[in-house]
């Protein structure tokens, strides 16, 4: 079973993306978190409780409180180690070249993905 973590403050994306993921992988587990601060706590708690790390994190770049990039910066070393085999994709509905450059410069991030996710993208990257 594949495990996905979606971190996004957009209510519509939090409905649409899990549906797309479940179309691609019906038996997948999808956890939805709408706040970067909550996501930091959730990841740390999963790590502390030895819960299996997600196969992928889909992280919105532009969120209130802490951006997606800021969230990654705030992860502690033990949480970064916990996520070492997790593919982290930065999501955005706008294609800002500066964001794409930041994604490419950060070795912890697998890639930049424009919203919305597609079944083809999921199947190509997780089958």
C-alpha positions as a Python dict, from the first residue, in 0.01 Angstrom:
ca = {
    (1, 'X'): (0, 0, 0),
    (2, 'X'): (128, 344, -93),
    (3, 'X'): (121, 624, 165),
    (4, 'X'): (87, 989, 65),
    (5, 'X'): (90, 1308, 271),
    (6, 'X'): (-77, 1615, 121),
    (7, 'X'): (9, 1948, 285),
    (8, 'X'): (-202, 2225, 134),
    (9, 'X'): (-425, 2501, 272),
    (10, 'X'): (-659, 2504, -31),
    (11, 'X'): (-988, 2330, 53),
    (12, 'X'): (-1059, 2235, -309),
    (13, 'X'): (-713, 2085, -360),
    (14, 'X'): (-764, 1888, -36),
    (15, 'X'): (-1073, 1730, -197),
    (16, 'X'): (-947, 1692, -556),
    (17, 'X'): (-594, 1560, -498),
    (18, 'X'): (-691, 1270, -267),
    (19, 'X'): (-957, 1168, -522),
    (20, 'X'): (-698, 1171, -803),
    (21, 'X'): (-450, 975, -588),
    (22, 'X'): (-716, 715, -505),
    (23, 'X'): (-808, 683, -873),
    (24, 'X'): (-446, 601, -949),
    (25, 'X'): (-396, 383, -638),
    (26, 'X'): (-730, 272, -489),
    (27, 'X'): (-574, 106, -183),
    (28, 'X'): (-350, 403, -98),
    (29, 'X'): (-350, 588, 231),
    (30, 'X'): (-377, 968, 196),
    (31, 'X'): (-326, 1195, 494),
    (32, 'X'): (-433, 1559, 450),
    (33, 'X'): (-293, 1846, 653),
    (34, 'X'): (-394, 2207, 589),
    (35, 'X'): (-125, 2390, 787),
    (36, 'X'): (255, 2391, 778),
    (37, 'X'): (271, 2414, 1157),
    (38, 'X'): (42, 2111, 1192),
    (39, 'X'): (249, 1929, 930),
    (40, 'X'): (570, 1987, 1127),
    (41, 'X'): (409, 1839, 1438),
    (42, 'X'): (254, 1550, 1242),
    (43, 'X'): (584, 1452, 1075),
    (44, 'X'): (768, 1472, 1406),
    (45, 'X'): (501, 1261, 1578),
    (46, 'X'): (512, 998, 1300),
    (47, 'X'): (890, 985, 1337),
    (48, 'X'): (879, 961, 1717),
    (49, 'X'): (618, 683, 1705),
    (50, 'X'): (807, 483, 1438),
    (51, 'X'): (518, 511, 1194),
    (52, 'X'): (630, 427, 838),
    (53, 'X'): (729, 738, 645),
    (54, 'X'): (504, 833, 353),
    (55, 'X'): (610, 732, 4),
    (56, 'X'): (554, 1092, -104),
    (57, 'X'): (474, 1432, 35),
    (58, 'X'): (293, 1681, -187),
    (59, 'X'): (374, 2019, -34),
    (60, 'X'): (215, 2347, -139),
    (61, 'X'): (471, 2624, -181),
    (62, 'X'): (248, 2918, -86),
    (63, 'X'): (78, 2875, 250),
    (64, 'X'): (4, 3114, 536),
    (65, 'X'): (225, 3105, 846),
    (66, 'X'): (508, 2900, 693),
    (67, 'X'): (570, 2843, 322),
    (68, 'X'): (645, 2496, 189),
    (69, 'X'): (1013, 2591, 165),
    (70, 'X'): (1001, 2723, 521),
    (71, 'X'): (850, 2397, 644),
    (72, 'X'): (1138, 2200, 495),
    (73, 'X'): (1388, 2438, 657),
    (74, 'X'): (1223, 2389, 997),
    (75, 'X'): (1235, 2010, 991),
    (76, 'X'): (1480, 1883, 1248),
    (77, 'X'): (1771, 1662, 1146),
    (78, 'X'): (1602, 1350, 1283),
    (79, 'X'): (1287, 1428, 1083),
    (80, 'X'): (1494, 1484, 767),
    (81, 'X'): (1658, 1145, 826),
    (82, 'X'): (1313, 990, 879),
    (83, 'X'): (1202, 1127, 540),
    (84, 'X'): (1518, 1027, 353),
    (85, 'X'): (1332, 774, 133),
    (86, 'X'): (1023, 993, 89),
    (87, 'X'): (982, 1177, -240),
    (88, 'X'): (891, 1540, -167),
    (89, 'X'): (716, 1730, -445),
    (90, 'X'): (656, 2102, -424),
    (91, 'X'): (315, 2201, -562),
    (92, 'X'): (204, 2531, -702),
    (93, 'X'): (-73, 2661, -924),
    (94, 'X'): (158, 2930, -1062),
    (95, 'X'): (484, 2864, -1238),
    (96, 'X'): (733, 3106, -1085),
    (97, 'X'): (1082, 3048, -1226),
    (98, 'X'): (1237, 3147, -890),
    (99, 'X'): (1040, 2869, -717),
    (100, 'X'): (1150, 2616, -979),
    (101, 'X'): (1512, 2722, -926),
    (102, 'X'): (1474, 2684, -548),
    (103, 'X'): (1329, 2336, -598),
    (104, 'X'): (1618, 2231, -821),
    (105, 'X'): (1872, 2371, -571),
    (106, 'X'): (1727, 2175, -277),
    (107, 'X'): (1843, 1811, -270),
    (108, 'X'): (1562, 1701, -37),
    (109, 'X'): (1297, 1794, -300),
    (110, 'X'): (1228, 1546, -582),
    (111, 'X'): (1065, 1794, -820),
    (112, 'X'): (826, 2082, -883),
    (113, 'X'): (471, 1982, -987),
    (114, 'X'): (206, 2215, -1121),
    (115, 'X'): (-143, 2180, -977),
    (116, 'X'): (-348, 1977, -1016),
    (117, 'X'): (-185, 1637, -984),
    (118, 'X'): (-264, 1396, -1266),
    (119, 'X'): (-315, 1023, -1273),
    (120, 'X'): (-42, 997, -1539),
    (121, 'X'): (210, 1177, -1315),
    (122, 'X'): (126, 950, -1021),
    (123, 'X'): (147, 630, -1225),
    (124, 'X'): (477, 735, -1385),
    (125, 'X'): (637, 817, -1050),
    (126, 'X'): (489, 554, -816),
    (127, 'X'): (410, 239, -1014),
}
